[in-house]
Amino acid sequence: MNLADRLIRVPYIWKALQKTGLLRFRQQRDYRRLLRAKKEIDARLARKAAAGEPVRVLFICHRPSLWPNLRSVYEALKADPLFHVQILAVPQRSRVRGLGYFNSRFDSEGAEAFWAGEECLRGYNAETGQWLDLRSLKPDYVFYQQPYNIARPDCLLSSEVSRYAKILYLTYYVLFEIDARTEQDTPVDFMRDLSFFFAQNEEERRFVEGRLALGGPNVCQIRVTGHPRLERMGQEVPRECGLWHRPGSFRILWTPRWNTREGNCHFFTYREPLLRWCRAHENVELMFRPHPQAFREWRSTGELTEEQEEELRREFSRENFHLDESPDFYPQMYSSDVLIADNSSMIIDYFYTGKPILYCLGDGTNDGFVEALTPGLYRLSSWEEVEASLNALLEGEDPLREIRNECARKYRASDGNDSTRKICDIIREDALKRGTE
């Protein structure tokens, strides 16, 4: 991919070009390509349906912590004899200081080890720098975990994969309301290459329709299915976690944002006073759960050296401190007593536990994507306010409990029921109907 193609994937550059109308020719060209690809894929699916051959579905995975969104869909498709299902484990392009994403460095987030039990394929050979030829797997449908082309190699760009497979996608977090973050997480250069988008509700469907319109004509079908992650929230999950050391302790889960560029990350501001407060309370445990990109981001910006990272890791392996980088956070979430976070999508999951959330306010423009939950959050602007809230909660004072529970009841009604079956039925119907036309 040339420099011009890379630049178009930078959101603010894309927006500028969109306003000038310079992308119109490109959009028409891409639409014709998508139509040709759709016709060829449908013909291939028709031949498979007639011959009784399996339909190939590929999950391209880089981040274990996002697997709760797709795991139930993967398991259901894998159990269906119609499909041949595989996982392709890949690294993501890293941000490099001074270059951003315009570099050739790819770092693994542990995908290869996490999905090893599923006999997953390795998409990248770090020793040779070679990527697996995706075409050789002959996928008919491809799921991505996230929509960011700028973090992918050329061979895995949605514009490339959509030439020979139908791309499927659902958001990697549960949507409560449309806000600035929703636009950021639906980049048009990816969305226009989709064949199916699985919306959580009608509000998201209408929003995505508008996003797709910005990219010009497309072949994407938007289906309202609910979100599989909501299904898990309603299921029984482990309420205890072996990572905690002291039964009966007051357990704090800490999930600061992974970058400071937006003005919403409180990690560097509150780190030392939070640790001091926890050391002063013998019956308190603190579990720091960094975002998978956090340490790499802070190293790339120079905010945290390798030596400082190692010291931080040692610090969180002593006394009443824990560092949690495990892929599944639900046991930690349900077994904790309070969450300290800023602009984190984990707030949405945590809200369903009914437990208190200390939401650390920043000065960034992205500070407020959880406005729908605002009445039930302790919104705090300084360490003094955080400390006062911790002291109160430690004494059993939680004045927002009922308000928080009411908000949770309201949004628990979001459509998540039977979403896995709905998604799988859509894929099955699309794969088989070509054989009956």
C-alpha positions in Angstrom: 0.0 0.0 0.0 1.4 3.4 -1.0 1.7 6.4 1.3 -1.4 8.0 -0.1 -3.5 4.9 0.8 -2.1 5.0 4.3 -2.8 8.6 4.8 -6.4 8.2 3.7 -6.8 5.9 6.7 -5.9 8.6 9.2 -9.4 9.9 10.4 -8.7 13.7 10.2 -7.1 13.4 6.7 -10.1 11.3 5.5 -12.5 13.9 6.8 -10.7 16.7 5.0 -10.8 14.8 1.7 -14.4 13.9 2.2 -15.4 17.5 2.5 -13.6 18.4 -0.8 -15.4 15.6 -2.7 -12.0 14.2 -3.8 -13.0 10.7 -2.6 -16.1 10.4 -4.8 -14.3 8.7 -7.7 -12.5 6.4 -5.3 -15.7 5.4 -3.6 -17.4 4.6 -6.9 -14.4 2.5 -7.9 -14.4 0.6 -4.6 -18.1 0.0 -4.9 -17.7 -1.6 -8.3 -15.0 -3.8 -6.8 -17.2 -4.9 -3.9 -20.1 -5.7 -6.3 -17.8 -7.9 -8.4 -16.4 -9.6 -5.3 -19.9 -10.2 -3.9 -21.0 -11.8 -7.2 -18.0 -14.1 -7.2 -18.3 -15.1 -3.5 -22.0 -15.8 -3.9 -21.3 -18.0 -6.9 -18.7 -19.9 -4.9 -21.1 -20.4 -2.0 -23.7 -21.7 -4.5 -21.3 -24.3 -5.7 -20.5 -25.3 -2.2 -24.1 -25.6 -1.2 -24.8 -27.8 -4.2 -21.8 -30.0 -3.5 -22.3 -30.1 0.2 -18.9 -28.6 0.9 -18.2 -26.8 4.1 -18.4 -23.0 4.3 -15.1 -21.6 5.6 -15.3 -18.9 8.4 -12.1 -17.3 9.7 -11.7 -15.3 12.9 -8.8 -12.9 12.7 -7.8 -12.4 16.3 -5.1 -10.2 17.9 -6.4 -9.3 21.4 -7.4 -12.1 23.9 -9.3 -9.6 26.1 -11.9 -9.0 23.4 -12.7 -12.7 22.9 -15.9 -12.5 25.0 -17.5 -10.6 22.2 -17.1 -13.4 19.6 -16.5 -16.6 21.5 -20.1 -17.8 21.6 -20.4 -17.1 17.9 -17.2 -19.0 17.2 -18.3 -22.0 19.3 -21.8 -22.1 17.7 -20.4 -22.0 14.2 -17.8 -24.6 15.0 -20.5 -27.0 16.3 -22.5 -26.6 13.1 -21.4 -29.2 10.4 -22.1 -26.6 7.7 -19.0 -24.6 8.6 -15.3 -25.1 8.8 -14.1 -22.6 11.4 -10.6 -21.4 12.1 -8.8 -18.8 14.1 -5.9 -16.8 12.7 -3.7 -15.3 15.4 -1.9 -12.1 14.4 0.0 -9.2 15.9 -0.9 -5.5 15.5 1.1 -2.6 14.2 2.6 -0.7 17.1 2.8 3.1 17.5 6.4 4.2 17.3 7.5 7.5 18.7 7.8 10.1 16.0 6.2 7.8 13.4 2.9 6.8 14.9 1.4 3.9 12.9 3.5 4.7 9.8 6.1 1.9 10.5 6.6 -1.8 10.0 6.8 -2.9 13.7 4.2 -5.5 14.7 3.9 -6.7 18.3 2.0 -9.7 19.6 -0.5 -9.3 22.4 -0.3 -13.0 23.3 -2.9 -14.2 20.7 -0.8 -17.2 19.6 -0.6 -18.6 23.1 -4.1 -17.7 24.1 -5.8 -19.5 21.1 -3.2 -22.4 20.9 -5.8 -24.8 22.4 -8.0 -24.1 19.4 -5.2 -25.2 17.0 -5.1 -21.7 15.6 -3.0 -20.6 12.7 -0.2 -18.1 13.1 -0.6 -15.3 10.7 2.9 -13.9 11.1 6.4 -15.3 11.3 8.4 -12.8 13.5 11.7 -14.4 12.5 11.2 -13.9 8.8 8.8 -11.0 8.8 6.5 -13.0 6.5 2.7 -13.0 6.7 0.5 -16.0 5.9 -1.2 -15.8 2.6 -4.8 -15.4 3.7 -6.1 -16.5 0.2 -4.5 -19.9 0.8 -7.1 -20.5 3.6 -9.9 -19.9 1.1 -12.2 -18.1 3.6 -15.8 -17.4 2.7 -16.5 -15.2 5.7 -14.1 -13.3 7.9 -14.6 -11.8 11.4 -12.4 -9.0 12.6 -12.1 -8.2 16.3 -11.6 -4.4 15.7 -12.1 -2.1 12.8 -8.7 -0.3 12.6 -7.0 -0.8 9.2 -4.2 1.5 10.2 -2.9 -1.1 12.6 -2.9 -3.9 10.0 -0.4 -5.1 7.3 -1.5 -4.6 3.7 -2.5 -8.2 3.3 -5.1 -8.0 6.1 -6.7 -4.6 5.1 -10.4 -4.9 4.8 -10.1 -3.5 1.2 -7.9 -6.5 0.3 -9.8 -9.2 2.2 -13.2 -8.1 0.9 -12.0 -9.0 -2.6 -12.4 -12.7 -1.8 -14.4 -13.1 1.4 -17.4 -11.5 3.1 -16.4 -9.4 6.1 -18.5 -9.7 9.3 -18.3 -7.3 12.2 -19.9 -6.3 15.5 -18.6 -3.6 17.8 -16.0 -4.7 20.3 -17.8 -3.1 23.3 -21.4 -2.9 24.4 -23.1 0.3 23.2 -25.1 2.3 25.6 -25.6 5.4 23.6 -24.3 7.1 20.4 -21.5 9.5 21.2 -18.1 10.8 20.0 -16.5 7.5 20.6 -19.0 5.7 18.4 -17.8 7.6 15.4 -14.2 7.0 16.2 -14.8 3.3 16.5 -16.6 3.0 13.1 -14.0 4.2 10.7 -15.5 4.5 7.2 -12.6 3.0 5.4 -13.4 -0.3 7.2 -17.1 -0.1 7.4 -17.6 0.3 3.7 -15.9 -3.0 3.1 -18.4 -5.0 5.3 -20.9 -7.5 4.0 -22.7 -7.7 7.3 -22.8 -5.5 10.4 -24.5 -6.9 13.5 -26.1 -4.0 15.4 -26.9 -4.2 19.0 -30.1 -2.2 18.6 -32.1 0.1 16.3 -30.2 3.2 17.4 -26.9 1.6 16.4 -28.4 0.5 13.1 -29.4 4.0 12.2 -26.0 5.4 13.2 -24.1 2.9 11.1 -26.4 3.6 8.1 -25.2 7.2 8.3 -21.5 6.1 8.6 -21.9 3.9 5.6 -23.4 6.7 3.6 -20.3 8.8 4.1 -18.3 6.1 2.4 -20.5 6.1 -0.7 -22.5 3.1 -2.1 -21.8 -0.2 -0.4 -23.0 -3.8 -0.1 -23.2 -3.9 3.7 -26.4 -5.4 5.2 -27.1 -4.1 8.8 -28.9 -6.6 10.9 -30.1 -5.9 14.5 -29.1 -9.0 16.5 -28.1 -7.7 20.0 -24.6 -8.2 21.3 -23.2 -11.6 22.4 -21.3 -9.8 25.3 -24.7 -9.0 26.8 -25.6 -12.6 26.8 -22.6 -13.4 29.0 -23.5 -10.6 31.4 -26.8 -12.4 32.1 -25.1 -15.7 32.6 -23.5 -17.1 35.8 -19.8 -16.3 35.8 -17.2 -17.0 38.5 -17.7 -14.7 41.5 -14.3 -15.4 42.9 -10.8 -14.9 41.5 -7.6 -16.7 42.7 -5.5 -13.6 42.0 -6.7 -11.9 45.2 -4.7 -12.9 48.3 -6.8 -12.0 51.3 -10.3 -13.2 51.8 -12.6 -10.5 53.1 -10.3 -7.6 52.0 -11.6 -4.5 50.3 -10.8 -5.1 46.7 -10.1 -2.3 44.2 -9.9 -2.9 40.5 -8.0 -0.2 38.7 -8.2 0.3 34.9 -6.8 3.6 33.7 -6.9 4.6 30.0 -4.0 3.5 27.8 -2.9 6.9 26.4 -2.6 10.4 27.6 -3.0 12.2 24.3 -6.7 12.6 24.7 -6.4 14.1 28.2 -8.4 11.4 29.9 -5.8 9.1 31.4 -5.3 9.5 35.2 -2.5 6.8 35.5 0.4 9.2 35.9 -1.5 11.7 38.1 -3.0 9.3 40.6 -0.6 6.4 40.6 1.6 7.4 43.6 -1.2 8.7 45.9 -3.3 5.7 45.2 -0.5 3.3 46.1 0.2 5.3 49.3 -3.4 5.1 50.3 -3.5 1.3 49.7 -0.3 0.8 51.7 -1.8 2.7 54.6 -4.8 0.3 54.7 -3.9 -3.3 55.6 -7.3 -4.7 54.6 -7.2 -3.2 51.1 -6.0 -5.0 47.9 -5.3 -3.1 44.6 -5.4 -4.9 41.3 -4.0 -2.9 38.4 -5.3 -4.1 35.0 -3.5 -2.2 32.3 -5.0 -1.9 28.8 -3.2 -4.3 26.4 -1.7 -1.3 24.6 -0.8 0.7 27.7 2.9 -0.3 28.3 3.7 -0.2 24.6 2.1 3.2 24.2 3.9 4.7 27.2 7.2 3.3 26.1 6.7 4.7 22.6 5.9 8.2 24.0 8.8 8.1 26.5 6.4 8.4 29.4 7.6 5.1 30.9 11.0 3.6 30.3 11.6 -0.2 30.2 13.4 0.1 33.6 10.4 1.9 35.0 8.0 -0.6 33.6 10.0 -3.4 35.2 10.0 -1.6 38.5 6.2 -1.1 38.2 5.7 -4.8 37.6 7.8 -5.7 40.6 5.8 -3.2 42.7 2.6 -4.9 41.7 3.9 -8.3 42.7 4.3 -7.4 46.3 2.2 -7.0 49.4 -1.4 -6.1 48.6 -0.8 -5.2 45.0 -1.6 -7.3 41.9 -0.9 -6.8 38.1 -3.6 -8.5 36.0 -2.9 -9.1 32.3 -5.1 -12.2 32.0 -7.5 -12.3 29.0 -10.7 -12.8 31.0 -11.6 -10.0 33.4 -15.1 -11.2 34.5 -13.9 -13.1 37.6 -11.8 -10.1 38.7 -14.7 -7.8 38.0 -17.3 -9.8 40.0 -14.9 -10.5 42.9 -13.9 -6.8 43.4 -15.6 -4.2 45.5 -15.0 -1.0 43.5 -13.7 0.0 40.1 -11.5 3.1 39.6 -11.4 4.0 35.9 -11.5 6.8 33.4 -12.6 6.6 29.8 -12.7 2.7 29.7 -15.2 0.5 28.0 -14.9 -1.8 31.0 -17.2 0.6 32.8 -20.1 -0.7 30.8 -19.4 -4.3 31.8 -18.8 -3.3 35.4 -22.0 -1.4 35.7 -24.0 -4.6 35.4 -22.4 -5.9 38.7 -24.1 -3.1 40.6 -20.9 -2.2 42.3 -19.6 1.4 42.7 -17.4 3.0 40.0 -15.1 5.9 40.7 -14.9 7.7 37.3 -11.9 10.0 37.1 -12.6 13.0 35.0 -10.1 14.5 32.6 -9.9 17.5 30.4 -10.1 15.7 27.1 -12.8 16.0 24.5 -13.6 12.3 24.7 -14.4 12.5 28.4 -18.1 11.5 28.6 -18.8 8.6 26.4 -20.7 7.0 29.4 -23.1 9.9 29.8 -26.0 7.5 29.9 -24.6 6.1 33.1 -23.6 9.4 34.6 -26.2 9.5 37.4 -24.8 6.3 38.9 -21.1 7.2 38.7 -18.9 8.9 41.3 -17.5 11.6 39.0 -14.2 12.8 40.5 -11.9 15.6 39.4 -9.0 15.3 41.9 -7.1 12.8 44.0 -8.6 14.4 47.1 -12.1 13.5 45.8 -11.0 9.9 44.9 -9.5 9.5 48.4 -12.7 10.8 50.1 -14.8 8.3 48.0 -12.6 5.4 48.9 -12.7 6.3 52.6 -16.5 6.4 52.4 -16.9 3.1 50.5 -14.5 1.5 52.9 -16.9 2.5 55.7 -19.8 1.1 53.8 -21.2 4.4 52.6 -22.5 4.2 49.0 -25.1 6.9 48.4 -25.4 6.2 44.7 -26.2 2.5 45.1 -29.9 2.7 44.3 -29.4 5.2 41.4 -26.7 2.9 39.9 -29.0 -0.1 40.2 -31.8 1.7 38.5 -29.5 2.7 35.6 -28.3 -0.9 35.3 -31.9 -2.2 35.2 -32.7 0.3 32.5 -29.9 -0.6 30.2 -30.0 -4.3 31.0 -33.0 -4.3 28.7 -30.7 -3.7 25.7 -31.2 -6.5 23.2 -28.7 -9.2 24.0 -31.0 -12.1 24.2 -30.3 -14.9 21.8 -27.9 -12.7 19.8 -25.5 -15.6 19.1 -28.2 -17.6 17.5 -29.4 -14.6 15.5 -25.9 -13.9 14.1 -25.3 -17.6 13.2 -28.7 -17.9 11.5 -27.9 -14.9 9.4 -24.6 -16.3 8.2 -26.1 -19.8 7.6 -29.0 -18.3 5.6 -26.6 -16.2 3.5 -24.4 -19.2 2.9 -27.2 -21.6 1.8 -29.7 -19.4 -0.1 -27.4 -19.2 -3.1 -27.8 -23.0 -3.5 -31.6 -22.6 -3.8 -31.8 -19.5 -6.1 
